Amino acid sequence: MTTSTVLSKAMNGTVDPPLLPPPDRVAGLLAELGSPPRPAVHLRAVHDVAHQPADWMEQRHPAVAFDREAVLFGAATHDVGKTVHLAELSGPGSAREEAGQALLLERGVSPEPARFAAIHA
């Protein structure tokens, strides 16, 4: 199985329990970066979980303004820097944070959503 096939399965494959797929832009970005499956699955899972408080806010407090898409994009990209700092997949470190923000900015993501990669810790 090729790396791109494994990554595609990690991003879009059926899992139990079911996970929502990440935004197409994020899946494309991870493919472009040659992301290993492990950080891709982590980002997908965090993106899926981020839907819960976003849905809750919209349903219970519709008058409260928040940028749902920014929250979900941030969840789906917060650890994108691990695609270049592979040691941080299973060990300590914070180099992924600045690197993740830089990766996003270099690929045309505006500074506001790219900041999630740098500040989530």
All heavy atoms as an XYZ file, in Angstrom:
896
protein
N       0.856     -1.171      0.000
C       0.000      0.000      0.000
C       0.903      1.236      0.000
O       1.823      1.331      0.807
C      -0.895     -0.024      1.252
C      -2.089      0.868      1.157
S      -3.218      0.762      2.586
C      -4.000     -0.817      2.307
N       0.644      2.191     -0.874
C       1.475      3.382     -0.966
C       1.185      4.335      0.191
O       0.129      4.258      0.837
C       1.221      4.128     -2.291
O      -0.108      4.656     -2.259
C       1.425      3.232     -3.490
N       2.127      5.251      0.426
C       1.948      6.237      1.491
C       0.716      7.076      1.249
O      -0.054      7.341      2.174
C       3.197      7.133      1.591
O       4.334      6.307      1.825
C       3.064      8.131      2.718
N       0.476      7.479     -0.007
C      -0.700      8.300     -0.284
C      -1.997      7.520     -0.076
O      -3.002      8.083      0.356
C      -0.643      8.881     -1.698
O      -0.664      7.855     -2.661
N      -1.984      6.224     -0.351
C      -3.165      5.394     -0.120
C      -3.445      5.278      1.376
O      -4.592      5.383      1.814
C      -2.975      3.992     -0.735
O      -2.710      4.141     -2.117
C      -4.195      3.129     -0.530
N      -2.395      5.069      2.158
C      -2.551      4.958      3.607
C      -3.053      6.281      4.181
O      -3.947      6.303      5.022
C      -1.228      4.517      4.272
C      -1.338      4.547      5.781
C      -0.827      3.138      3.800
N      -2.490      7.398      3.709
C      -2.934      8.705      4.182
C      -4.395      8.944      3.807
O      -5.184      9.418      4.621
C      -2.051      9.815      3.622
C      -2.450     11.236      4.022
C      -2.421     11.410      5.535
C      -1.542     12.240      3.347
N      -4.780      8.604      2.593
C      -6.166      8.768      2.160
C      -7.106      7.956      3.043
O      -8.173      8.432      3.434
C      -6.313      8.352      0.704
O      -7.652      8.481      0.296
N      -6.711      6.752      3.377
C      -7.530      5.915      4.252
C      -7.638      6.538      5.643
O      -8.707      6.539      6.250
C      -6.947      4.504      4.337
C      -7.815      3.555      5.114
C      -7.294      2.146      5.052
C      -8.223      1.232      5.822
N      -7.832     -0.155      5.771
N      -6.523      7.097      6.138
C      -6.533      7.741      7.455
C      -7.461      8.948      7.469
O      -8.145      9.205      8.457
C      -5.115      8.162      7.848
N      -7.511      9.677      6.362
C      -8.321     10.894      6.290
C      -9.787     10.626      5.990
O     -10.660     11.333      6.467
C      -7.781     11.838      5.210
C      -6.422     12.396      5.497
S      -6.371     13.861      6.576
C      -6.913     13.292      8.136
N     -10.074      9.579      5.221
C     -11.436      9.384      4.733
C     -12.016      8.010      4.997
O     -13.178      7.774      4.708
C     -11.483      9.664      3.219
C     -11.047     11.062      2.903
O     -11.622     12.015      3.401
N     -10.006     11.202      2.087
N     -11.216      7.104      5.501
C     -11.669      5.739      5.686
C     -12.702      5.597      6.788
O     -12.847      6.445      7.661
N     -13.410      4.528      6.734
C     -14.402      4.206      7.751
C     -13.687      3.638      8.963
O     -12.857      2.751      8.843
C     -15.405      3.176      7.206
O     -15.983      3.694      6.010
C     -16.485      2.878      8.221
N     -14.012      4.185     10.118
C     -13.428      3.722     11.373
C     -14.544      3.503     12.374
O     -15.667      3.966     12.194
C     -12.392      4.727     11.924
C     -11.178      4.823     11.021
C     -13.001      6.094     12.139
N     -14.235      2.796     13.427
C     -15.203      2.529     14.478
C     -14.603      2.982     15.798
O     -13.578      2.439     16.197
C     -15.536      1.035     14.519
C     -16.671      0.720     15.477
O     -17.490      1.620     15.742
O     -16.728     -0.425     15.953
N     -15.165      3.977     16.466
C     -16.385      4.685     16.121
C     -16.166      5.598     14.919
O     -15.040      5.998     14.630
C     -16.689      5.494     17.386
C     -15.382      5.712     18.029
C     -14.557      4.502     17.690
N     -17.258      5.948     14.232
C     -17.141      6.784     13.036
C     -16.567      8.164     13.357
O     -16.845      8.726     14.405
C     -18.575      6.911     12.540
C     -19.402      5.989     13.335
C     -18.620      5.571     14.541
N     -15.766      8.685     12.444
C     -15.223     10.032     12.557
C     -15.607     10.814     11.306
O     -15.614     10.257     10.209
C     -13.695     10.011     12.648
C     -13.056      9.419     13.890
C     -11.539      9.384     13.732
C     -13.435     10.218     15.129
N     -15.892     12.079     11.495
C     -16.137     12.943     10.356
C     -14.832     13.129      9.585
O     -13.759     13.204     10.195
C     -16.640     14.311     10.824
C     -17.990     14.322     11.528
C     -18.225     15.682     12.180
C     -19.085     14.001     10.537
N     -14.890     13.243      8.291
C     -13.673     13.542      7.542
C     -13.275     14.992      7.787
O     -14.121     15.826      8.086
C     -14.062     13.302      6.090
C     -15.533     13.489      6.057
C     -16.040     13.064      7.408
N     -11.995     15.295      7.665
C     -11.563     16.688      7.833
C     -11.989     17.510      6.619
O     -12.377     16.946      5.588
C     -10.042     16.562      7.901
C      -9.752     15.381      7.044
C     -10.895     14.421      7.303
N     -11.899     18.829      6.721
C     -12.186     19.649      5.542
C     -11.272     19.242      4.378
O     -10.124     18.860      4.584
C     -11.861     21.073      6.011
C     -11.954     21.019      7.512
C     -11.550     19.626      7.892
N     -11.800     19.315      3.156
C     -11.018     18.946      1.976
C      -9.696     19.696      1.921
O      -8.671     19.136      1.547
C     -11.810     19.214      0.692
C     -12.974     18.261      0.511
O     -12.970     17.168      1.132
O     -13.896     18.601     -0.260
N      -9.730     20.967      2.299
C      -8.498     21.770      2.282
C      -7.431     21.164      3.188
O      -6.245     21.177      2.855
C      -8.826     23.195      2.718
C      -7.642     24.133      2.653
C      -8.061     25.541      3.002
N      -6.956     26.453      2.804
C      -6.935     27.684      3.258
N      -7.971     28.171      3.907
N      -5.898     28.460      3.051
N      -7.830     20.646      4.333
C      -6.873     20.051      5.268
C      -6.362     18.726      4.726
O      -5.161     18.446      4.780
C      -7.507     19.882      6.668
C      -6.563     19.125      7.594
C      -7.869     21.239      7.247
N      -7.244     17.897      4.195
C      -6.813     16.622      3.613
C      -5.811     16.869      2.485
O      -4.788     16.181      2.388
C      -8.015     15.834      3.117
N      -6.082     17.856      1.648
C      -5.165     18.190      0.563
C      -3.831     18.690      1.072
O      -2.772     18.335      0.546
N      -3.876     19.501      2.099
C      -2.655     20.023      2.707
C      -1.796     18.893      3.272
O      -0.584     18.848      3.054
C      -3.017     21.018      3.810
C      -1.880     21.560      4.656
C      -0.995     22.487      3.826
C      -2.431     22.308      5.854
N      -2.427     17.969      3.980
C      -1.675     16.853      4.563
C      -1.084     15.966      3.473
O       0.041     15.480      3.606
C      -2.563     16.053      5.512
C      -2.971     16.804      6.782
C      -3.970     15.990      7.585
C      -1.763     17.164      7.622
N      -1.813     15.778      2.386
C      -1.276     15.004      1.268
C      -0.089     15.728      0.647
O       0.938     15.111      0.355
C      -2.369     14.769      0.224
N      -0.210     17.033      0.467
C       0.880     17.833     -0.100
C       2.132     17.753      0.769
O       3.253     17.710      0.268
C       0.419     19.286     -0.219
C       1.442     20.233     -0.784
C       0.932     21.674     -0.790
O      -0.274     21.901     -0.971
O       1.771     22.574     -0.622
N       1.948     17.722      2.073
C       3.071     17.660      3.001
C       3.630     16.248      3.167
O       4.645     16.068      3.828
C       2.649     18.202      4.377
C       2.320     19.687      4.430
C       1.677     20.037      5.766
C       3.578     20.512      4.194
N       2.954     15.257      2.609
C       3.397     13.877      2.772
C       3.258     13.410      4.206
O       4.105     12.680      4.728
N       2.183     13.817      4.838
C       1.962     13.493      6.250
C       1.922     11.990      6.484
O       1.263     11.256      5.754
C       0.636     14.092      6.715
O       0.349     13.693      8.045
N       2.591     11.534      7.536
C       2.401     10.145      7.956
C       0.950      9.959      8.433
O       0.297     10.924      8.841
C       3.373      9.980      9.127
C       4.350     11.108      9.002
C       3.585     12.232      8.351
N       0.432      8.756      8.404
C      -0.960      8.531      8.826
C      -1.235      8.898     10.287
O      -2.317      9.391     10.593
C      -1.161      7.029      8.608
C      -0.156      6.661      7.576
C       1.028      7.554      7.810
N      -0.284      8.677     11.170
C      -0.556      8.894     12.592
C      -0.980     10.330     12.917
O      -2.010     10.523     13.577
C       0.660      8.477     13.422
C       0.403      8.558     14.903
C       1.545      7.960     15.667
N       1.376      8.198     17.080
C       2.275      7.916     17.978
N       3.423      7.364     17.606
N       2.065      8.167     19.231
N      -0.238     11.365     12.498
C      -0.737     12.708     12.809
C      -2.020     13.035     12.059
O      -2.865     13.774     12.563
C       0.407     13.644     12.411
C       1.253     12.867     11.481
C       1.085     11.427     11.872
N      -2.193     12.473     10.874
C      -3.409     12.716     10.111
C      -4.634     12.178     10.851
O      -5.668     12.846     10.933
C      -3.296     12.091      8.721
N      -4.522     10.983     11.413
C      -5.639     10.402     12.169
C      -5.907     11.229     13.428
O      -7.056     11.485     13.781
C      -5.371      8.922     12.507
C      -6.399      8.394     13.486
C      -5.360      8.087     11.243
N      -4.847     11.667     14.090
C      -5.013     12.507     15.283
C      -5.751     13.798     14.927
O      -6.708     14.183     15.611
C      -3.648     12.819     15.899
C      -3.694     13.875     16.956
N      -4.313     13.682     18.171
C      -3.211     15.146     16.970
C      -4.209     14.797     18.896
N      -3.541     15.696     18.180
N      -5.332     14.448     13.847
C      -5.984     15.689     13.438
C      -7.450     15.449     13.074
O      -8.319     16.250     13.411
C      -5.224     16.332     12.275
C      -3.837     16.865     12.627
C      -3.087     17.280     11.374
C      -3.917     18.006     13.626
N      -7.710     14.332     12.422
C      -9.093     13.991     12.068
C      -9.935     13.789     13.330
O     -11.063     14.265     13.424
C      -9.112     12.738     11.201
C     -10.498     12.322     10.773
C     -10.480     11.080      9.915
N     -11.828     10.679      9.556
C     -12.123      9.549      8.961
N     -11.169      8.705      8.607
N     -13.376      9.243      8.674
N      -9.383     13.103     14.310
C     -10.127     12.840     15.549
C     -10.394     14.139     16.317
O     -11.505     14.353     16.823
C      -9.368     11.845     16.418
N      -9.404     15.009     16.408
C      -9.599     16.278     17.118
C     -10.624     17.140     16.383
O     -11.480     17.774     17.011
C      -8.255     17.016     17.315
C      -8.469     18.406     17.887
C      -7.338     16.199     18.226
N     -10.561     17.142     15.066
C     -11.557     17.875     14.264
C     -12.959     17.342     14.560
O     -13.904     18.102     14.756
C     -11.215     17.741     12.775
C     -12.281     18.225     11.858
N     -13.192     17.371     11.273
C     -12.600     19.464     11.438
C     -14.015     18.079     10.530
N     -13.678     19.347     10.599
N     -13.091     16.021     14.604
C     -14.386     15.404     14.885
C     -14.902     15.826     16.259
O     -16.064     16.219     16.398
C     -14.246     13.880     14.803
C     -15.570     13.177     15.015
O     -16.340     13.081     14.037
O     -15.837     12.729     16.150
N     -14.048     15.773     17.262
C     -14.455     16.135     18.622
C     -14.810     17.620     18.707
O     -15.722     18.004     19.441
C     -13.347     15.760     19.638
C     -13.627     16.336     21.015
C     -13.214     14.241     19.723
N     -14.126     18.472     17.950
C     -14.393     19.916     17.985
C     -15.807     20.248     17.508
O     -16.349     21.300     17.866
C     -13.370     20.664     17.142
N     -16.406     19.367     16.745
C     -17.789     19.598     16.308
C     -18.749     19.608     17.500
O     -19.759     20.322     17.469
C     -18.230     18.510     15.321
C     -17.846     18.794     13.918
N     -18.657     19.490     13.051
C     -16.723     18.492     13.223
C     -18.052     19.601     11.880
N     -16.887     19.006     11.964
N     -18.447     18.849     18.530
C     -19.376     18.754     19.663
C     -19.582     20.086     20.377
O     -20.731     20.530     20.534
C     -18.917     17.662     20.626
C     -18.977     16.287     20.006
C     -18.311     15.227     20.860
O     -18.064     15.418     22.038
N     -18.019     14.090     20.253
N     -18.515     20.775     20.840
C     -18.779     22.071     21.484
C     -19.279     23.125     20.498
O     -20.065     24.000     20.879
C     -17.433     22.471     22.096
C     -16.414     21.645     21.387
C     -17.115     20.382     20.957
N     -18.855     23.042     19.245
C     -19.347     24.000     18.244
C     -20.855     23.822     18.039
O     -21.606     24.808     18.016
C     -18.591     23.829     16.931
N     -21.291     22.577     17.910
C     -22.728     22.307     17.771
C     -23.487     22.752     19.016
O     -24.564     23.347     18.921
C     -22.972     20.812     17.523
C     -22.481     20.332     16.179
O     -22.170     21.165     15.300
O     -22.389     19.089     16.006
N     -22.926     22.468     20.184
C     -23.567     22.822     21.450
C     -23.767     24.333     21.540
O     -24.847     24.806     21.902
C     -22.722     22.310     22.614
C     -23.344     22.524     23.952
C     -24.228     21.711     24.595
C     -23.124     23.647     24.815
N     -24.573     22.253     25.812
C     -23.902     23.442     25.977
C     -22.345     24.789     24.737
C     -23.923     24.344     27.030
C     -22.368     25.695     25.794
C     -23.149     25.464     26.920
N     -22.707     25.087     21.195
C     -22.823     26.554     21.248
C     -23.907     27.052     20.300
O     -24.701     27.916     20.668
C     -21.485     27.214     20.897
C     -20.466     27.182     22.010
S     -20.961     28.125     23.468
C     -20.922     29.789     22.833
N     -23.914     26.530     19.089
C     -24.911     26.985     18.115
C     -26.331     26.658     18.568
O     -27.251     27.437     18.360
C     -24.640     26.367     16.751
C     -23.483     27.015     16.041
C     -23.259     26.449     14.649
O     -23.751     25.345     14.341
O     -22.581     27.132     13.872
N     -26.515     25.494     19.180
C     -27.851     25.064     19.590
C     -28.313     25.740     20.885
O     -29.465     26.129     21.007
C     -27.879     23.550     19.755
C     -27.714     22.820     18.446
C     -27.437     21.340     18.634
O     -27.466     20.814     19.738
N     -27.150     20.660     17.533
N     -27.432     25.847     21.847
C     -27.817     26.355     23.167
C     -27.661     27.863     23.327
O     -28.333     28.458     24.161
C     -26.986     25.659     24.257
C     -27.072     24.157     24.244
C     -28.156     23.672     25.156
N     -28.284     22.241     25.069
C     -28.206     21.425     26.100
N     -27.978     21.908     27.291
N     -28.363     20.145     25.927
N     -26.734     28.443     22.576
C     -26.450     29.875     22.717
C     -26.306     30.523     21.336
O     -25.238     31.019     20.978
C     -25.169     30.083     23.542
C     -25.240     29.478     24.894
N     -25.935     30.068     25.935
C     -24.747     28.312     25.389
C     -25.845     29.304     27.009
N     -25.140     28.230     26.704
N     -27.383     30.521     20.562
C     -27.295     31.027     19.189
C     -26.910     32.506     19.103
O     -26.421     32.950     18.067
C     -28.683     30.773     18.618
C     -29.575     30.601     19.791
C     -28.725     30.064     20.901
N     -27.084     33.271     20.163
C     -26.739     34.696     20.129
C     -25.233     34.929     20.300
O     -24.748     36.018     20.028
C     -27.506     35.446     21.211
N     -24.519     33.909     20.760
C     -23.076     34.058     20.957
C     -22.376     33.872     19.613
O     -22.514     32.832     18.968
C     -22.541     33.031     21.991
C     -21.026     33.110     22.091
C     -23.190     33.252     23.348
N     -21.654     34.885     19.224
C     -20.937     34.823     17.942
C     -19.577     34.150     18.131
O     -18.836     34.483     19.053
C     -20.750     36.227     17.394
N     -19.286     33.194     17.270
C     -17.962     32.586     17.230
C     -17.748     32.081     15.814
O     -18.690     31.848     15.074
C     -17.795     31.474     18.271
C     -18.517     30.192     17.949
C     -17.827     29.101     17.432
C     -19.883     30.062     18.165
C     -18.493     27.913     17.137
C     -20.549     28.885     17.877
C     -19.859     27.807     17.354
N     -16.502     31.935     15.443
C     -16.161     31.524     14.085
C     -16.034     30.002     14.042
O     -14.964     29.443     14.278
C     -14.865     32.198     13.648
C     -14.558     31.985     12.183
O     -15.116     31.055     11.564
O     -13.722     32.749     11.664
N     -17.143     29.357     13.758
C     -17.191     27.893     13.737
C     -16.143     27.308     12.799
O     -15.448     26.366     13.144
C     -18.596     27.443     13.319
C     -18.747     25.942     13.199
C     -20.119     25.570     12.606
N     -20.221     24.147     12.472
C     -20.659     23.324     13.423
N     -21.057     23.800     14.581
N     -20.707     22.025     13.221
N     -16.036     27.868     11.606
C     -15.085     27.335     10.627
C     -13.651     27.478     11.109
O     -12.827     26.584     10.891
C     -15.284     28.001      9.264
C     -16.628     27.661      8.638
C     -16.939     26.168      8.608
O     -16.086     25.376      8.149
O     -18.030     25.778      9.047
N     -13.329     28.575     11.786
C     -11.979     28.753     12.327
C     -11.692     27.716     13.408
O     -10.601     27.144     13.459
C     -11.792     30.165     12.871
N     -12.678     27.462     14.261
C     -12.505     26.459     15.325
C     -12.245     25.084     14.708
O     -11.315     24.375     15.100
C     -13.748     26.418     16.247
C     -13.711     25.207     17.170
C     -13.859     27.708     17.047
N     -13.051     24.719     13.720
C     -12.905     23.399     13.110
C     -11.612     23.289     12.307
O     -10.937     22.255     12.336
C     -14.124     23.074     12.249
C     -15.448     22.989     13.015
C     -16.599     22.741     12.061
C     -15.390     21.941     14.107
N     -11.248     24.356     11.592
C      -9.983     24.351     10.852
C      -8.805     24.271     11.821
O      -7.857     23.516     11.603
C      -9.871     25.597      9.969
C      -8.635     25.603      9.124
C      -8.616     24.925      7.917
C      -7.494     26.277      9.524
C      -7.478     24.913      7.125
C      -6.354     26.280      8.740
C      -6.344     25.592      7.540
N      -8.870     25.043     12.900
C      -7.808     25.003     13.906
C      -7.656     23.620     14.524
O      -6.543     23.131     14.725
N      -8.779     22.980     14.805
C      -8.727     21.626     15.363
C      -8.090     20.655     14.375
O      -7.311     19.782     14.753
C     -10.134     21.157     15.727
N      -8.405     20.836     13.098
C      -7.922     19.919     12.066
C      -6.478     20.180     11.659
O      -5.881     19.362     10.950
C      -8.818     20.010     10.835
N      -5.892     21.295     12.122
C      -4.510     21.616     11.724
C      -3.586     21.918     12.901
O      -2.421     22.232     12.692
C      -4.489     22.837     10.777
O      -5.071     23.967     11.431
C      -5.223     22.548      9.475
N      -4.068     21.806     14.115
C      -3.283     22.260     15.268
C      -1.919     21.585     15.375
O      -0.972     22.179     15.852
C      -4.085     22.100     16.569
C      -4.194     20.685     17.026
N      -5.101     19.799     16.465
C      -3.499     20.005     17.957
C      -4.952     18.628     17.061
N      -3.996     18.723     17.963
N      -1.776     20.360     14.963
C      -0.500     19.641     15.052
C       0.110     19.364     13.680
O       0.896     18.426     13.521
C      -0.678     18.309     15.794
C      -0.498     18.442     17.296
O       0.036     19.471     17.758
O      -0.884     17.505     18.020
N      -0.199     20.182     12.677
C       0.330     19.955     11.335
C       1.859     20.004     11.321
O       2.498     19.377     10.483
C      -0.300     20.945     10.330
C       0.201     22.361     10.545
C      -0.087     20.485      8.909
N       2.447     20.688     12.267
C       3.907     20.748     12.354
C       4.561     19.417     12.657
O       5.767     19.238     12.426
N       3.788     18.458     13.131
C       4.339     17.125     13.376
C       4.682     16.404     12.079
O       5.380     15.404     12.100
C       3.373     16.280     14.212
C       3.310     16.718     15.661
C       2.434     15.793     16.475
C       2.419     16.210     17.934
N       1.651     15.282     18.763
N       4.213     16.930     10.953
C       4.567     16.314      9.674
C       6.043     16.539      9.354
O       6.608     15.805      8.554
C       3.699     16.844      8.519
O       3.910     18.250      8.373
C       2.235     16.548      8.755
N       6.657     17.545      9.974
C       8.096     17.792      9.772
C       8.919     17.537     11.028
O      10.134     17.405     10.945
C       8.366     19.218      9.229
C       7.826     19.372      7.833
C       7.820     20.282     10.145
N       8.289     17.479     12.165
C       8.980     17.171     13.423
C       8.469     15.819     13.921
O       7.719     15.733     14.893
C       8.755     18.291     14.444
C       9.447     19.554     14.068
N      10.799     19.737     14.250
C       8.991     20.672     13.464
C      11.150     20.923     13.793
N      10.063     21.501     13.301
N       8.880     14.794     13.210
C       8.361     13.444     13.462
C       8.669     12.929     14.865
O       7.913     12.123     15.403
C       8.897     12.483     12.398
C       8.491     12.818     10.962
C       9.162     11.856      9.984
C       6.988     12.795     10.799
N       9.751     13.390     15.468
C      10.079     12.938     16.825
C       8.982     13.333     17.813
O       8.811     12.669     18.844
C      11.426     13.506     17.268
N       8.246     14.368     17.503
C       7.187     14.817     18.399
C       5.897     14.015     18.244
O       4.915     14.266     18.945
C       6.932     16.318     18.195
C       8.110     17.153     18.653
C       7.874     18.645     18.575
O       6.704     19.089     18.643
O       8.865     19.376     18.438
N       5.917     13.039     17.341
C       4.763     12.133     17.238
C       4.624     11.296     18.501
O       3.521     10.963     18.922
C       4.904     11.205     16.031
C       4.707     11.840     14.669
C       5.089     10.854     13.573
C       3.272     12.284     14.499
N       5.755     10.943     19.100
C       5.694     10.089     20.283
C       6.554     10.609     21.425
O       6.683      9.942     22.441
C       6.134      8.668     19.927
O       7.445      8.690     19.400
N       7.133     11.784     21.259
C       7.980     12.330     22.305
C       7.678     13.793     22.553
O       6.871     14.402     21.843
N       8.334     14.346     23.563
C       8.077     15.742     23.905
C       8.681     16.701     22.883
O       9.520     16.319     22.069
C       8.772     15.892     25.264
C       9.876     14.893     25.216
C       9.342     13.731     24.406
N       8.249     17.920     22.970
C       8.794     18.958     22.117
C       7.730     19.955     21.718
O       6.534     19.680     21.820
N       8.187     21.103     21.259
C       7.242     22.133     20.831
C       7.660     22.772     19.509
O       7.067     23.766     19.101
C       7.106     23.206     21.915
O       8.367     23.807     22.163
N       8.650     22.215     18.848
C       9.092     22.758     17.563
C       7.969     22.700     16.534
O       7.922     23.508     15.609
C      10.321     22.003     17.058
N       7.046     21.762     16.697
C       5.941     21.607     15.754
C       5.037     22.830     15.709
O       4.383     23.082     14.704
C       5.109     20.388     16.114
C       4.272     20.589     17.383
C       3.516     19.342     17.768
N       2.725     19.522     18.954
C       3.179     19.459     20.190
N       4.464     19.236     20.408
N       2.370     19.618     21.221
N       4.988     23.588     16.796
C       4.049     24.700     16.866
C       4.419     25.807     15.890
O       3.611     26.194     15.039
C       3.954     25.204     18.303
C       3.348     24.147     19.218
C       3.571     24.414     20.691
O       4.100     25.493     21.051
O       3.225     23.532     21.485
N       5.626     26.338     15.973
C       6.063     27.380     15.047
C       6.135     26.840     13.621
O       5.745     27.511     12.668
C       7.423     27.930     15.476
C       7.878     29.112     14.657
C       9.181     29.698     15.158
O       9.414     29.737     16.376
O       9.968     30.131     14.296
N       6.628     25.604     13.482
C       6.728     24.996     12.149
C       5.346     24.821     11.531
O       5.166     25.050     10.333
C       7.437     23.648     12.238
N       4.371     24.424     12.322
C       3.020     24.243     11.812
C       2.425     25.546     11.319
O       1.825     25.596     10.240
N       2.597     26.601     12.084
C       2.099     27.905     11.658
C       2.787     28.326     10.359
O       2.125     28.791      9.424
C       2.326     28.949     12.742
C       1.762     30.309     12.380
C       1.953     31.325     13.482
O       2.901     31.265     14.264
N       1.037     32.279     13.564
N       4.093     28.135     10.282
C       4.832     28.507      9.069
C       4.355     27.692      7.870
O       4.180     28.243      6.775
C       6.326     28.318      9.294
N       4.140     26.399      8.058
C       3.655     25.554      6.959
C       2.313     26.062      6.417
O       2.090     26.100      5.210
C       3.496     24.102      7.422
C       4.762     23.302      7.648
C       4.439     21.983      8.352
C       5.456     23.037      6.330
N       1.437     26.432      7.330
C       0.124     26.914      6.918
C       0.230     28.257      6.188
O      -0.380     28.450      5.142
C      -0.800     27.025      8.128
C      -1.173     25.696      8.789
C      -1.935     25.941     10.085
C      -1.967     24.816      7.856
N       1.024     29.164      6.744
C       1.190     30.466      6.111
C       1.810     30.339      4.723
O       1.386     31.010      3.778
C       2.036     31.388      6.994
C       1.380     31.827      8.314
C       2.400     32.539      9.197
C       0.166     32.704      8.057
N       2.807     29.458      4.592
C       3.470     29.242      3.301
C       2.501     28.709      2.249
O       2.739     28.859      1.054
C       4.623     28.251      3.453
C       5.814     28.794      4.206
C       6.780     27.704      4.655
O       6.589     26.509      4.301
O       7.731     28.042      5.381
N       1.433     28.083      2.690
C       0.469     27.494      1.764
C      -0.797     28.334      1.625
O      -1.834     27.851      1.204
C       0.157     26.069      2.195
C       1.301     25.160      1.757
C       1.445     23.932      2.587
N       2.586     23.173      2.100
C       3.852     23.425      2.457
N       4.136     24.403      3.284
N       4.849     22.703      1.973
N      -0.694     29.587      2.010
C      -1.782     30.518      1.759
C      -2.865     30.602      2.810
O      -3.875     31.264      2.594
N      -2.680     29.947      3.934
C      -3.660     30.062      5.015
C      -3.437     31.420      5.679
O      -2.297     31.809      5.952
C      -3.492     28.915      6.038
C      -4.398     29.108      7.243
C      -3.754     27.574      5.360
N      -4.506     32.133      5.930
C      -4.376     33.457      6.538
C      -3.877     33.332      7.986
O      -4.034     32.286      8.626
C      -5.697     34.212      6.469
O      -6.679     33.555      7.217
N      -3.266     34.408      8.491
C      -2.666     34.350      9.838
C      -3.638     33.966     10.950
O      -3.246     33.260     11.882
C      -2.138     35.774     10.045
C      -1.874     36.276      8.680
C      -2.967     35.673      7.818
N      -4.884     34.409     10.855
C      -5.837     34.121     11.943
C      -6.034     32.616     12.171
O      -5.836     32.143     13.284
C      -7.161     34.834     11.660
C      -8.113     34.838     12.828
C      -7.629     35.631     14.036
O      -6.761     36.505     13.900
O      -8.128     35.345     15.139
N      -6.395     31.828     11.155
C      -6.520     30.387     11.422
C      -5.174     29.676     11.568
O      -5.080     28.668     12.274
C      -7.292     29.856     10.219
C      -7.155     30.883      9.158
C      -6.926     32.185      9.847
N      -4.119     30.195     10.954
C      -2.806     29.552     11.079
C      -2.272     29.641     12.510
O      -1.467     28.801     12.929
C      -1.816     30.189     10.111
N      -2.761     30.621     13.260
C      -2.261     30.790     14.627
C      -2.571     29.602     15.529
O      -1.865     29.347     16.495
C      -2.815     32.074     15.239
C      -4.293     32.011     15.573
C      -4.822     33.337     16.125
N      -6.251     33.419     16.052
C      -7.097     32.843     16.925
N      -6.642     32.149     17.919
N      -8.393     32.970     16.762
N      -3.616     28.852     15.217
C      -3.971     27.702     16.059
C      -2.829     26.710     16.169
O      -2.646     26.072     17.198
C      -5.231     27.001     15.544
C      -6.495     27.771     15.797
C      -7.097     28.470     14.769
C      -7.073     27.799     17.046
C      -8.274     29.177     14.980
C      -8.241     28.520     17.280
C      -8.834     29.203     16.224
N      -2.063     26.551     15.092
C      -0.932     25.623     15.126
C       0.139     26.091     16.116
O       0.843     25.271     16.680
C      -0.339     25.465     13.730
N       0.246     27.399     16.301
C       1.295     27.942     17.168
C       0.860     28.105     18.609
O       1.698     28.069     19.509
C       1.770     29.288     16.624
N      -0.422     28.276     18.866
C      -0.857     28.632     20.223
C      -1.644     27.564     20.960
O      -2.033     27.759     22.098
C      -1.680     29.928     20.213
C      -2.997     29.739     19.463
C      -0.881     31.081     19.633
C      -3.991     30.857     19.642
N      -1.867     26.415     20.357
C      -2.758     25.453     20.994
C      -2.192     24.828     22.259
O      -2.932     24.362     23.107
C      -3.186     24.358     20.016
C      -2.127     23.352     19.727
N      -1.128     23.585     18.818
C      -1.913     22.121     20.243
C      -0.338     22.533     18.785
N      -0.785     21.645     19.632
N      -0.880     24.817     22.399
C      -0.286     24.228     23.613
C      -0.569     25.111     24.799
O      -0.756     24.702     25.883
C       1.205     24.041     23.439
